[in-house]
Amino acid sequence: MQSKFLQLGPKVLSTTIDNIMLYKLRDHANSLLTGPNSDYSSDLAGKNTHQYVLEYTVANNIGLDKFLLKAGQEYLNEVNTHEPLHILSAWVNICQYSDYNPIHEHTGLLSGVLYIDCPPSTSDTSNNNVPLTDGHTQFIFGQELRFSNALLTIYPKPGTLLLFPSWLMHTAYPSRSELNRTTISFNLGV
């Protein structure tokens, strides 16, 4: 007997950027903390200390725009959809101790998060060495029923990009580290 499981529910694409792009994005994010930049927090769901618009010229100079659009096209190809994409919005989140994002969704067709700096996960030996909540991301789809999983938990690593349908509910748990967690979030559309 030959068997296979068929997927039901949304896909999440996971890929990585190269170290050169990661270092350039890290430098840019750090410069936002010291420069005269506009806070974008009032337009976003997150309860983060610092949120700034990622200017298109910065994304273009670093090559991030091409990378995001290529990842978007890879996602669309996987789901047999062919539409021209463009970047609708992008922003930098610099999360300090206890910052988080409540459960929310985005606008557009596809959305994503790119992890730039992440505090190292620690283990709690009283809980079978399960990583503590150092700003991990959780996707929520449907409800928890027998033989199904309604949650996908991602423990962030620098350079990892996750791309998903904009309507997919997700959350970023509070950071429990004194080190900043820096991400770039974005929306792609037609």
C-alpha positions in Angstrom: 0.0 0.0 0.0 1.3 3.4 -0.9 -0.1 6.4 1.0 0.3 10.1 1.1 -1.3 12.9 3.2 -3.0 15.8 1.4 -2.7 19.3 2.9 -5.8 21.1 4.0 -5.3 24.7 5.0 -2.8 27.5 4.2 0.8 27.1 3.4 3.6 29.1 5.1 6.8 29.5 3.0 10.0 29.6 5.0 13.3 30.7 3.4 16.4 32.6 4.4 18.3 35.7 3.2 22.1 35.8 2.8 24.3 37.1 5.6 25.3 40.2 3.6 21.7 41.3 3.3 21.1 40.4 6.9 24.0 42.6 8.1 22.8 45.6 6.0 19.3 45.3 7.3 20.6 45.0 10.9 22.7 48.2 10.4 19.6 50.0 9.0 17.4 49.0 11.9 20.0 50.1 14.4 20.3 53.5 12.6 16.5 54.0 13.1 17.0 54.0 16.8 19.3 57.0 16.7 17.9 59.0 13.8 14.9 61.3 13.4 12.4 58.8 12.1 8.7 58.7 12.2 7.1 56.2 14.6 4.6 54.0 12.7 3.1 52.4 15.8 -0.2 54.1 15.7 -1.0 52.4 12.3 -0.1 48.9 13.4 -1.5 46.2 15.7 1.8 45.6 17.6 2.5 46.6 21.1 6.1 47.3 20.3 8.5 50.0 21.6 9.7 51.0 18.1 8.0 50.6 14.7 9.2 52.4 11.6 8.2 52.5 8.0 10.8 50.7 5.8 11.4 53.2 3.0 11.3 51.6 -0.5 14.6 53.2 -1.4 16.3 51.4 1.5 14.7 48.1 0.5 15.8 48.6 -3.1 19.4 49.6 -2.3 19.8 46.5 -0.1 18.0 44.2 -2.7 15.3 43.3 -0.3 12.5 44.3 -2.6 13.6 41.8 -5.3 14.0 39.1 -2.7 10.5 39.6 -1.2 8.9 39.7 -4.7 10.8 36.6 -5.8 9.6 34.8 -2.6 6.1 36.0 -3.3 6.2 34.6 -6.8 7.5 31.3 -5.5 4.5 31.1 -3.1 2.1 31.9 -5.9 3.7 29.3 -8.2 3.3 26.7 -5.4 -0.5 27.4 -5.1 -0.9 27.6 -9.0 -1.7 31.3 -9.0 0.0 33.7 -11.3 -0.5 37.4 -10.5 2.0 40.3 -10.7 3.0 41.3 -7.1 4.3 44.6 -5.7 5.2 45.7 -2.2 2.2 47.4 -0.5 3.9 48.2 2.8 6.9 47.3 4.9 8.0 48.3 8.4 10.7 47.6 11.0 9.7 46.3 14.4 12.2 46.7 17.2 10.8 44.9 20.2 12.1 45.3 23.7 11.4 43.3 26.8 7.6 42.4 27.0 6.8 43.8 23.6 4.4 41.7 21.6 1.9 41.5 18.7 -1.7 40.5 19.5 -3.5 38.1 17.3 -4.1 39.9 14.0 -4.2 39.6 10.2 -2.8 41.9 7.4 -4.0 43.5 4.2 -3.0 42.5 0.7 -2.6 39.1 -0.8 0.5 37.8 1.0 2.3 39.0 4.1 5.5 38.1 5.8 8.0 38.6 8.6 11.8 38.6 8.3 13.7 38.0 11.5 16.8 40.3 11.8 17.8 40.0 15.4 16.4 37.4 17.8 17.2 36.8 21.4 18.4 33.2 21.8 15.7 30.8 23.1 16.3 29.4 26.5 15.1 26.1 27.9 13.0 25.5 30.9 14.1 22.2 32.4 10.9 22.0 34.5 9.0 21.8 31.2 10.9 19.1 29.3 13.4 21.6 27.8 10.7 23.4 25.8 11.9 26.8 24.6 10.6 29.7 26.6 8.6 32.5 24.9 11.3 34.7 23.6 9.1 36.4 21.0 8.2 33.4 19.0 5.5 33.6 16.3 2.4 31.5 16.2 0.0 31.1 13.3 -3.6 30.2 14.0 -5.9 28.5 11.6 -9.3 27.0 12.4 -9.9 25.3 15.7 -8.1 22.6 17.7 -9.9 19.4 16.9 -8.9 15.7 17.2 -6.4 14.7 14.5 -5.8 18.3 13.5 -3.5 21.1 14.5 -4.7 24.6 14.5 -1.4 26.2 15.6 2.0 26.4 13.9 4.7 27.8 16.2 8.0 29.2 14.8 11.0 30.0 17.0 12.7 32.8 15.2 16.2 32.6 13.8 18.0 35.6 12.2 17.7 35.7 8.5 14.5 33.6 8.3 11.7 34.9 6.2 8.1 33.5 6.6 5.5 34.3 3.9 1.8 33.5 4.3 -1.7 34.5 3.1 -2.5 38.0 4.5 -5.7 36.7 6.1 -3.9 34.0 8.2 -4.2 35.0 11.9 -0.9 35.2 13.8 0.7 36.6 16.9 4.2 37.3 18.3 4.6 36.4 21.9 6.2 38.8 24.3 10.0 38.8 24.4 11.4 37.8 27.7 15.0 39.0 26.9 16.8 42.2 27.6 18.1 41.9 24.0 16.0 43.5 21.2 14.0 41.3 18.7 14.1 43.1 15.4 11.9 42.0 12.5 10.7 43.4 9.1 7.0 42.9 8.4 5.5 43.5 5.0 2.5 43.1 2.7 2.5 42.1 -0.9 -0.4 42.7 -3.3 -1.4 42.8 -7.0 
